[in-house]
Amino acid sequence: MSVPSDLKYTREHEWIKDNGDGTATIGITEFAQGELGDIVFVELEEEGFEFSADDTFGTVEAVKTVSELYAPVDGEISEINEELEDNPEIVNEDPYGKGWMVKIKLSDTSQLESLLSADQYKEIIA
């Protein structure tokens, strides 16, 4: 199971990538999409939506269940992955690449340091 070392993780199975310019990209992990099964619908908040860490910013619907998406840090959505509207299965096929969910403007980049490293996340899913 892939757990890229250049990302940070949450206990709720979101990943976040610091883009290095005050923005970050968020998605769900390979483990999460595997647990959910075939993803049939992704619903995301609109651009401009502001949230705090642990707030929900959308949902992922699979054949058997619906799962909320939790923000790893404080921020504001600057872009949503509109490709997921018509092709939600991209999350199953490429969760760390084309299957990203939202791009955000970070409110406080230091919050990234409190998230799980790849090694810490691997321990949780082991």
N, C-alpha and C positions, 0 to 999 in steps of 0.2 A: 504494500500500500504506500502510495506516494505522500510524503510530508515534506514539501520543499523547505530547505533551511533558511531561505531569505525572507520568509513570511513570519508573522506573529499569529497566534491562535487564541480562541476563547474556549471555555469549557462547553459552550453551546455549539461548537463545531463551525464557527465562522473563521475565515482567515482574513488578514488585512496586510496589504503591502504598502509600505511607506514609499511614495513616489519621489521623495526628496525635495519637493517644491511646496510643501505645506498642504499637499493633497495626498489622498490614499485611495486604494482600490480595495473593495470588500467583496467576498464571495463565500460559498460554503465549501467545506473540505471534501476530499474524495471519500473519506469515511462517512460523512453525513449523507452524501448523495447515494452511497451504497446502502445505507440503512433505510433511506426513504424509498428506494426502488425507482421505477420509471417516473420521472417528473413530467407532469402534464400541464402545469400552469405555474407561472411566477407572477406575483403581484407586488409591485414596489411603490413606495411613496414617490411623489413628484419631485422634480428638481426644485431646489429652494427649501425643501422640508428640513427643519432644524430638529436635532435630537440630542439627547444625552446618552452616555454609555448605558447599556442595558435596555434602552427603549427599543420597541419594535419598529423596523423600517420597511417591513413587507412580510409576505408569506410565500412559501413554496408548497405547491400541492402535488402530491404523488397519487398513484392509483389508490393506495390504501389509507392515506393520512394527509393532514395539513400541518405544516410546521412553521412556526413564526421565526422571523429573522431578527436577531438581536444585534444592536449596534455595539461594536467593541469599544468605541471611544465617543467623545462628544464631537459633533460636527454638523455640516450642512451638505445635503446632496447637491452635487454640481453636475452630475450626469448619471443617467440610468442606461443600462444595457438594453436598448429597445429591441435588439435581435431576439431576446428571450420571449418577447410577446408572441411571436409567430413560431419560434423554435425553442421551447423550454427544455427539450431533450439535450441541448448543448451543455447544460449543467451536468448531465450524466456523462457526456462524452469528453468534456474538457473543463473540469471544475476550477482549475487554477489558471486557465487561459481564456478562451473565448466565452466561458461560462461565468465570467465575473458578473456581479449584480449591480453595484453602484460605485461611483467615484464621489469622494467627499472632500470638502474643505475642512481640514482639521482645526478644531478650536484650540487644542493644547497638545502639541506633538509629544510632550513628556508622558502623556497617558500610554503611549505605545510601549514604554518600558515596563509597564505593569502587566502586560499580556504574556501569554505562554510562548516559550521558544519552541522550535520544532521538536527538540528532545523531550521537553516537558509534555507537549501534546501527545507524542508517541506513547509516553507512559500511561496517559489517561485512556487511550484507545486500545492499549495492549490487552 
